[in-house]
């Protein structure tokens, strides 16, 4: 009986520290800017690359994978009271009790919940095509377009349009098609001003009611645009340039398009 009691005491002595240590573990997110967020990860959406972590004081913060350096499980420290440690010098921060000083003021100032990003937008707008020769003689088409844009991330996006136009001087002649461009931009997903450039291509068909022969054109194009993203609405002013050779026109002919659109962001 005495041996059993001694064995039980030894097993308890060996396993109790492990049990206590496991109970004091917490999730720790190290951000690229040097800040450290401690708490419990309450939601992880792998497809979107989004993590939600709740700190000891009940605050919930949302971060994208691009903002995170690493995620670990660590023993709780004195700094975990507030859940957030700020690294002002943007260097590695030790996980000892010395972190406790900046933790108290950090949640409200440095690590607020991130603004919800909107990746998609779909809209309508005006659309025009202009051909201008070396003598400044112009041939213009005008009409409308449906637009779609997807923000791959906040700096790379894809934009597509389907358009239908008619000749300003000859209503029997129409020109319609589609175009798509990859964009480099300062702001594809967030609210605020945006400007972008990019490259892509188009394919269109020119028709005349008095002719049974349709003319098909396609080629590459460059795009430049600017606009503004509100929470749920985006406005864009866009222009593109095309090669005259793709229309079987002299090289000194200028071919360009312009559009203004209003889109719903989601």
C-alpha positions in Angstrom: 0.0 0.0 0.0 2.9 2.3 0.9 4.5 1.6 -2.5 1.3 2.5 -4.3 1.0 5.8 -2.5 4.6 6.7 -3.3 4.1 5.7 -7.0 0.9 7.8 -7.2 2.6 10.8 -5.7 5.5 10.5 -8.2 3.1 10.3 -11.2 1.2 13.3 -9.9 4.3 15.3 -9.3 5.5 14.6 -12.9 2.2 15.2 -14.7 0.9 18.2 -12.7 3.4 20.7 -14.1 2.6 19.6 -17.6 -1.1 20.0 -17.0 -0.6 23.4 -15.5 1.6 24.5 -18.4 -0.9 23.3 -21.0 -3.6 25.3 -19.3 -1.6 28.5 -19.6 -0.9 28.2 -23.3 -2.3 30.9 -25.7 -2.3 31.8 -29.4 0.3 34.5 -30.4 0.2 36.3 -33.7 3.4 38.1 -34.7 2.6 40.9 -37.2 5.0 42.2 -39.9 5.1 45.6 -38.3 6.6 44.0 -35.1 3.5 44.1 -33.0 2.4 40.9 -31.0 -1.2 39.9 -30.5 -1.9 37.4 -27.7 -5.2 35.6 -27.0 -7.4 32.9 -28.6 -7.9 32.5 -32.3 -11.7 32.3 -32.6 -12.0 32.1 -36.3 -9.7 31.1 -39.2 -10.9 31.3 -42.8 -8.1 29.6 -44.9 -9.7 30.4 -48.2 -9.7 34.1 -47.5 -6.5 34.1 -45.4 -8.2 35.8 -42.5 -7.6 35.2 -38.8 -9.7 36.6 -35.9 -8.1 36.6 -32.4 -9.8 37.5 -29.1 -7.6 39.0 -26.5 -7.9 38.5 -22.7 -9.8 41.7 -22.3 -12.4 40.7 -24.9 -11.3 42.7 -27.9 -11.5 40.9 -31.2 -9.0 41.8 -34.0 -9.0 40.7 -37.7 -5.9 40.2 -39.7 -5.0 39.0 -43.2 -2.3 36.4 -43.9 -0.3 39.1 -45.7 0.0 41.1 -42.4 1.2 38.2 -40.4 4.8 37.0 -39.9 4.0 33.9 -37.9 1.5 32.3 -35.5 2.5 30.3 -32.5 1.3 28.9 -29.2 3.2 30.1 -26.2 2.9 30.2 -22.4 1.0 33.2 -21.0 3.2 36.0 -19.7 2.4 39.1 -17.7 2.1 41.1 -20.9 -0.9 39.0 -21.9 -3.3 41.0 -19.7 -4.2 43.4 -22.4 -3.4 41.0 -25.3 -1.4 43.4 -27.5 2.3 44.3 -27.3 3.6 47.1 -29.5 7.1 47.0 -31.0 7.8 50.7 -31.7 11.3 49.9 -33.3 9.8 47.2 -35.5 12.2 44.6 -34.1 11.6 41.3 -32.4 10.0 41.7 -29.0 10.8 39.3 -26.1 7.9 37.4 -24.6 8.9 38.1 -21.0 7.2 40.3 -18.3 9.1 43.4 -19.6 6.4 43.6 -22.4 3.7 44.5 -19.9 4.4 48.3 -19.9 3.2 49.2 -23.5 0.4 46.5 -23.5 -2.1 48.6 -21.6 -2.5 51.4 -24.2 -2.0 49.4 -27.3 -5.5 47.9 -28.1 -7.2 51.3 -28.8 -4.3 52.9 -30.6 -2.1 50.5 -32.6 -4.1 47.4 -33.4 -7.7 48.5 -34.3 -10.0 46.1 -36.2 -9.0 46.3 -39.9 -11.3 47.9 -42.4 -13.3 45.4 -44.4 -11.9 45.1 -47.9 -14.2 44.7 -50.9 -12.7 42.6 -53.7 -15.4 42.8 -56.3 -17.3 45.5 -58.1 -19.9 45.4 -60.9 -21.2 48.5 -62.7 -22.5 50.4 -65.7 -21.2 53.4 -67.6 -20.6 55.3 -70.8 -18.2 54.0 -73.4 -16.6 55.7 -76.5 -14.1 54.8 -79.2 -12.3 57.5 -81.3 -10.2 57.1 -84.4 -8.1 60.1 -85.3 -5.9 60.4 -88.4 -2.9 62.6 -89.0 -5.1 65.4 -90.4 -7.1 65.4 -87.1 -10.2 64.0 -88.7 -12.1 61.9 -86.2 -14.5 59.0 -86.4 -16.3 58.4 -83.1 -18.5 55.7 -81.6 -20.5 56.2 -78.4 -22.6 53.9 -76.2 -22.6 52.0 -72.9 -20.7 49.3 -71.1 -21.0 46.8 -68.2 -17.9 46.6 -66.0 -16.5 44.1 -63.5 -13.4 44.4 -61.4 -11.7 42.0 -59.0 -9.0 43.0 -56.6 -6.5 40.1 -56.5 -4.9 42.1 -53.6 -4.8 45.8 -52.8 -2.2 46.5 -55.5 -3.1 44.1 -58.4 -6.6 43.8 -60.0 -8.3 42.6 -63.1 -10.9 44.7 -64.9 -13.2 43.7 -67.7 -15.8 45.5 -69.8 -18.5 44.5 -72.3 -19.5 47.4 -74.5 -21.9 48.3 -77.3 -21.5 51.5 -79.4 -22.8 53.1 -82.6 -21.2 55.6 -84.9 -22.1 59.2 -84.1 -22.6 60.2 -87.8 -23.9 56.9 -89.2 -26.3 55.1 -86.8 -26.4 52.1 -89.1 -22.8 51.3 -88.1 -22.2 49.7 -84.7 -19.2 48.4 -82.8 -19.4 46.1 -79.8 -17.1 43.8 -78.0 -15.2 43.1 -74.8 -11.9 44.0 -73.2 -9.9 42.9 -70.2 -6.8 44.3 -68.4 -4.6 43.5 -65.5 -4.0 46.6 -63.3 -1.3 47.9 -61.0 -2.8 50.2 -58.5 -2.4 51.9 -55.2 -5.9 50.9 -54.0 -7.9 48.0 -55.4 -9.9 47.0 -52.2 -10.0 49.8 -49.7 -11.9 53.0 -49.5 -10.3 56.1 -50.9 -8.6 57.6 -54.0 -7.2 55.2 -56.6 -5.1 55.4 -59.7 -4.0 52.6 -61.9 -2.2 51.5 -65.1 -2.2 48.2 -66.9 -2.2 46.1 -70.0 -4.6 43.7 -71.7 -6.5 43.1 -74.9 -9.8 43.4 -76.6 -12.0 41.7 -79.2 -14.8 43.5 -81.1 -17.1 43.3 -84.1 -18.1 46.2 -86.3 -21.4 45.9 -88.2 -23.3 47.9 -90.7 -27.0 47.3 -91.3 -26.6 47.8 -95.1 -23.8 45.1 -95.3 -23.9 41.4 -94.7 -20.2 41.4 -93.9 -19.0 42.0 -90.3 -15.5 43.2 -89.5 -13.8 41.6 -86.5 -10.9 43.3 -84.8 -8.7 42.3 -81.8 -5.4 43.2 -80.3 -3.5 44.4 -77.3 -4.2 47.7 -75.4 -2.8 49.8 -72.5 -5.1 51.2 -69.8 -4.9 54.1 -67.4 -7.5 55.2 -64.9 -8.4 56.9 -61.7 -11.4 57.0 -59.4 -12.6 56.8 -55.9 -13.9 53.9 -53.7 -16.6 54.7 -51.3 -17.8 51.9 -48.9 -20.3 50.4 -51.4 -19.8 52.5 -54.5 -16.9 53.0 -56.9 -16.5 55.6 -59.6 -13.9 55.2 -62.4 -12.7 57.3 -65.3 -10.7 55.1 -67.7 -8.9 55.5 -71.0 -7.2 52.9 -73.2 -4.9 53.1 -76.2 -4.9 50.6 -79.1 -2.7 50.0 -82.2 -4.0 51.4 -85.5 -2.5 48.4 -87.3 -5.0 46.1 -85.6 -7.7 48.0 -87.5 -5.8 47.9 -90.8 -5.3 51.6 -90.5 -2.1 53.7 -91.1 0.3 53.8 -88.2 -0.1 57.5 -87.7 -3.8 57.0 -86.8 -4.6 57.3 -83.1 -7.1 54.8 -81.6 -8.4 55.3 -78.1 -11.3 54.5 -75.8 -12.8 56.3 -72.8 -15.4 55.4 -70.2 -16.9 56.6 -67.1 -18.6 54.1 -64.8 -20.4 53.7 -61.4 -20.1 50.3 -59.7 -21.4 48.5 -56.7 -18.6 47.1 -54.4 -19.0 43.9 -52.5 
